[in-house]
Amino acid sequence: MSTAFTTQIENGIAELVIAKPPVNALDSREWFELAEGIESLGRNPEVRVVLIRAEGRGFCAGVDIKELDQHPERIVAVNGGNYATFKAVHRCEVPVIVAVHGFVLGGGIGITGAADIVFASECATFALPEVDRGAMGGGAHLQRLFPVQKVRQMFFTGETVTAQEADRYNFIEAIVPKEQLRETALATAAKIAAKSPAMIRIAKEALNGIEDGNLEDKYRWEQGFTLQAYTSPDSAETRRAFVEKRDASF
């Protein structure tokens, strides 16, 4: 049982809550555990919809950079855990709703971009600072949220986009005060849970099938460049600078 998240099921709604202080950054083992948790919920006949949210300062800061700084050889495991988690969300047998607050970074973008429905708090911000962390990946999932040119601007600069700025791209179902986020997401989850479970599961598979391209294949392509990036001294410098809380020097 992972200590990085909890799950509960009530009235057909499975609520998975990420809670790993201080910033909900998961290590290689925890990413695999999260994937297994989501897959298990999707297979559970009692579950009709999954809601993923988080406690703490933000939704998810992605991977544990400190782990990779100390154990760079674990990049393959981290890549595998990320891939498994995002696939578990996207291919989950039932709809997946995410309710995000605070920072949505790296792996947080992957979870959000793989989901079916997105709710955000007024304090939510979105960024993919992979270049500044010496890594690649996540662009495929970011591109399910933002248009191509905006994705590239965000990826190249690492700049943050607020929920209010993101709202014009129409991927957020609703932006609400943080204290209303859970209940707002649960209200939509309840509407889905009241439908025919068989019809909803068929609908999820059908909708995945009509998407342009294959999300998992696109992400796997990106991950190959993460391994290439990790062979560069610049990649190690970005992680060391992050851990030491200083600007990277190139």
C-alpha positions as CSV (number, residue, x, y, z in Angstrom):
1,M,0.0,0.0,0.0
2,S,1.5,3.3,-1.1
3,T,1.9,6.2,1.4
4,A,1.9,8.7,-1.5
5,F,-1.9,8.5,-2.1
6,T,-5.1,7.2,-0.7
7,T,-8.3,5.8,-2.3
8,Q,-11.9,5.4,-1.2
9,I,-15.0,4.3,-3.1
10,E,-18.5,5.6,-2.4
11,N,-21.6,5.5,-4.5
12,G,-19.6,4.4,-7.6
13,I,-17.1,7.2,-7.3
14,A,-13.5,6.3,-6.6
15,E,-11.6,9.1,-5.1
16,L,-7.8,8.9,-5.3
17,V,-6.0,11.6,-3.3
18,I,-2.3,12.3,-3.9
19,A,-0.7,13.3,-0.6
20,K,3.1,13.3,-0.3
21,P,4.5,16.5,1.3
22,P,6.0,18.8,0.6
23,V,5.1,19.1,-3.1
24,N,3.6,15.7,-4.1
25,A,6.7,14.8,-6.1
26,L,6.7,11.0,-6.5
27,D,9.7,8.7,-6.7
28,S,10.2,5.8,-9.2
29,R,8.4,3.3,-7.0
30,E,5.5,5.5,-6.2
31,W,4.8,6.2,-9.8
32,F,4.4,2.5,-10.5
33,E,2.2,2.2,-7.4
34,L,0.0,5.1,-8.6
35,A,-0.4,3.4,-12.0
36,E,-1.4,0.1,-10.3
37,G,-3.9,1.9,-8.1
38,I,-5.6,3.6,-11.0
39,E,-5.7,0.4,-13.1
40,S,-7.2,-1.5,-10.2
41,L,-9.9,1.1,-9.7
42,G,-10.8,0.9,-13.4
43,R,-11.2,-2.9,-13.2
44,N,-13.3,-2.7,-10.1
45,P,-17.0,-3.3,-11.1
46,E,-18.0,-1.1,-8.1
47,V,-16.3,1.9,-9.7
48,R,-18.1,4.0,-12.3
49,V,-15.9,7.0,-12.4
50,V,-12.5,8.0,-10.9
51,L,-11.7,11.4,-9.3
52,I,-8.0,12.3,-8.9
53,R,-7.2,15.2,-6.7
54,A,-4.4,16.1,-4.2
55,E,-3.8,17.6,-0.7
56,G,-1.1,20.1,0.2
57,R,0.5,23.1,-1.6
58,G,-0.3,21.9,-5.2
59,F,-1.6,19.0,-7.3
60,C,1.7,17.4,-8.3
61,A,5.3,18.6,-8.9
62,G,6.1,15.6,-11.0
63,V,9.1,13.3,-10.4
64,D,11.4,13.4,-7.3
65,I,14.4,15.4,-8.7
66,K,16.4,14.6,-5.5
67,E,16.0,10.9,-6.2
68,L,17.4,11.3,-9.7
69,D,20.2,13.6,-8.5
70,Q,21.3,10.8,-6.1
71,H,20.5,7.9,-8.4
72,P,20.6,9.0,-12.1
73,E,20.4,5.3,-13.1
74,R,16.8,5.3,-12.0
75,I,15.7,7.5,-14.9
76,V,14.6,4.3,-16.8
77,A,12.4,3.3,-13.8
78,V,11.0,6.9,-13.5
79,N,10.2,6.9,-17.2
80,G,8.5,3.6,-16.9
81,G,6.4,4.7,-13.9
82,N,5.4,7.9,-15.7
83,Y,4.4,6.0,-18.8
84,A,2.4,3.5,-16.8
85,T,0.6,6.1,-14.8
86,F,-0.4,8.4,-17.7
87,K,-1.5,5.3,-19.7
88,A,-3.5,4.1,-16.7
89,V,-5.4,7.4,-16.6
90,H,-5.9,7.6,-20.3
91,R,-6.9,4.0,-20.8
92,C,-8.8,3.6,-17.6
93,E,-11.9,1.6,-18.2
94,V,-14.1,4.4,-16.7
95,P,-13.9,8.2,-17.0
96,V,-11.2,9.9,-15.0
97,I,-11.8,13.4,-13.6
98,V,-8.9,15.5,-12.2
99,A,-9.4,18.4,-9.8
100,V,-6.2,20.4,-9.7
101,H,-5.0,23.2,-7.4
102,G,-1.8,25.1,-7.0
103,F,1.1,23.9,-9.1
104,V,0.5,21.4,-11.9
105,L,4.0,20.5,-13.1
106,G,5.8,17.7,-15.0
107,G,4.0,14.5,-14.1
108,G,1.1,16.6,-12.9
109,I,0.7,17.7,-16.5
110,G,0.8,14.1,-17.6
111,I,-2.0,13.1,-15.3
112,T,-4.1,16.1,-16.2
113,G,-3.5,15.8,-20.0
114,A,-4.4,12.1,-19.9
115,A,-7.7,12.7,-18.1
116,D,-11.2,13.0,-19.4
117,I,-12.4,16.0,-17.5
118,V,-10.5,18.8,-15.8
119,F,-11.6,21.1,-12.9
120,A,-9.2,23.7,-11.5
121,S,-9.1,26.0,-8.5
122,E,-8.5,29.7,-9.0
123,C,-5.0,29.2,-7.7
124,A,-4.0,26.5,-10.2
125,T,-1.0,27.0,-12.4
126,F,0.3,24.9,-15.3
127,A,4.0,24.5,-16.4
128,L,6.3,21.9,-18.0
129,P,9.8,22.8,-16.9
130,E,11.4,19.7,-18.4
131,V,14.2,21.7,-20.2
132,D,15.1,23.3,-16.8
133,R,15.3,19.8,-15.2
134,G,17.5,18.2,-18.0
135,A,14.6,16.0,-19.2
136,M,12.1,15.6,-21.9
137,G,8.5,14.3,-22.1
138,G,5.0,15.5,-21.4
139,G,4.5,17.5,-24.6
140,A,2.0,14.9,-25.9
141,H,-0.1,15.4,-22.8
142,L,0.3,19.1,-22.7
143,Q,-0.9,19.1,-26.3
144,R,-4.3,17.7,-25.1
145,L,-4.6,20.8,-23.1
146,F,-3.1,23.6,-25.2
147,P,-2.6,24.2,-28.9
148,V,0.6,23.3,-30.6
149,Q,2.3,26.7,-30.6
150,K,1.4,27.4,-27.0
151,V,2.8,24.0,-26.0
152,R,6.1,24.9,-27.6
153,Q,6.2,28.3,-26.0
154,M,5.6,26.6,-22.6
155,F,8.1,23.8,-23.2
156,F,10.9,26.1,-24.5
157,T,10.5,28.7,-21.8
158,G,9.2,26.7,-18.9
159,E,6.9,29.6,-18.1
160,T,3.8,29.1,-15.9
161,V,0.3,29.6,-17.1
162,T,-2.4,30.5,-14.6
163,A,-5.8,28.9,-14.6
164,Q,-7.4,32.2,-15.8
165,E,-4.9,32.4,-18.7
166,A,-5.5,28.7,-19.5
167,D,-9.3,29.1,-19.5
168,R,-9.2,30.6,-23.0
169,Y,-8.0,27.3,-24.4
170,N,-11.2,25.6,-23.2
171,F,-9.8,22.5,-21.5
172,I,-10.9,23.4,-18.0
173,E,-14.5,22.5,-17.3
174,A,-14.8,25.0,-14.5
175,I,-12.5,27.3,-12.4
176,V,-13.7,27.6,-8.8
177,P,-12.4,28.7,-5.4
178,K,-10.2,26.0,-3.9
179,E,-12.6,25.3,-1.1
180,Q,-15.3,24.4,-3.7
181,L,-13.0,22.3,-5.9
182,R,-13.7,18.9,-4.5
183,E,-17.5,19.3,-4.3
184,T,-17.7,20.7,-7.8
185,A,-15.8,17.8,-9.2
186,L,-17.8,15.3,-7.2
187,A,-21.0,16.8,-8.6
188,T,-20.0,15.9,-12.1
189,A,-18.7,12.5,-11.0
190,A,-22.1,11.8,-9.4
191,K,-23.8,12.5,-12.7
192,I,-21.6,10.0,-14.5
193,A,-21.9,7.4,-11.7
194,A,-25.7,7.6,-12.1
195,K,-25.5,6.4,-15.7
196,S,-25.4,2.8,-17.0
197,P,-22.0,1.4,-16.0
198,A,-21.9,-0.7,-19.2
199,M,-22.7,2.3,-21.4
200,I,-20.1,4.5,-19.8
201,R,-17.4,1.9,-20.1
202,I,-18.2,1.4,-23.8
203,A,-18.3,5.2,-24.3
204,K,-14.8,5.6,-22.7
205,E,-13.3,3.0,-25.1
206,A,-15.1,4.5,-28.1
207,L,-14.0,8.0,-27.4
208,N,-10.4,6.9,-26.9
209,G,-10.6,5.2,-30.3
210,I,-11.5,8.3,-32.2
211,E,-8.7,10.5,-31.0
212,D,-6.1,11.6,-33.5
213,G,-2.9,9.7,-33.1
214,N,-1.9,7.4,-30.2
215,L,-1.1,9.3,-27.0
216,E,1.0,6.5,-25.5
217,D,3.1,6.2,-28.7
218,K,3.7,9.9,-28.8
219,Y,4.8,10.0,-25.2
220,R,7.1,7.0,-25.7
221,W,8.8,8.8,-28.6
222,E,9.4,11.8,-26.2
223,Q,10.8,9.5,-23.5
224,G,13.6,8.4,-25.9
225,F,14.8,11.9,-25.9
226,T,14.9,12.0,-22.1
227,L,17.4,9.2,-22.2
228,Q,19.4,11.1,-24.8
229,A,19.2,14.3,-22.6
230,Y,20.5,12.4,-19.6
231,T,23.7,11.6,-21.3
232,S,24.5,15.3,-21.5
233,P,26.5,17.0,-18.7
234,D,24.0,19.9,-18.9
235,S,21.3,17.5,-17.6
236,A,23.2,16.6,-14.5
237,E,23.9,20.3,-13.9
238,T,20.2,21.2,-14.0
239,R,19.4,18.6,-11.3
240,R,22.4,19.6,-9.1
241,A,21.4,23.2,-9.4
242,F,17.8,22.4,-8.4
243,V,18.9,20.5,-5.4
244,E,21.4,23.2,-4.3
245,K,18.8,25.9,-5.0
246,R,20.9,27.9,-7.4
247,D,20.9,28.9,-11.1
248,A,22.3,26.3,-13.5
249,S,25.5,27.2,-15.2
250,F,26.1,26.2,-18.8
